[in-house]
Amino acid sequence: MSLSAPGQTFEENLTSNMQCGAAICSLCYYRAPQALLNEGDLEGQARYWKRYYNTPLGAGTEGKYIAEVGEKLRASDA
């Protein structure tokens, strides 16, 4: 079983193939030494995401995470 789309590079699969991206994301969080946080703790989840997924050297910020995820959560409640 392959999660990658035929004819796409690894980078293309990460950005356009939801199954591949979800699998890689799951592996990143699986390797994190701290357990995932509870639902509803958006600020804590932003810190966790920054530390274990985006990493301190990544371009993402906790503030941007909170804004983008918060917007998606509000849209899903509507």
Summary of the structure (lengths in Angstrom):
residues: 78
radius of gyration: 14.2
end to end distance: 37.2
largest distance: 39.2
contacts: 168
relative contact order: 0.10
helix: 64%
strand: 0%
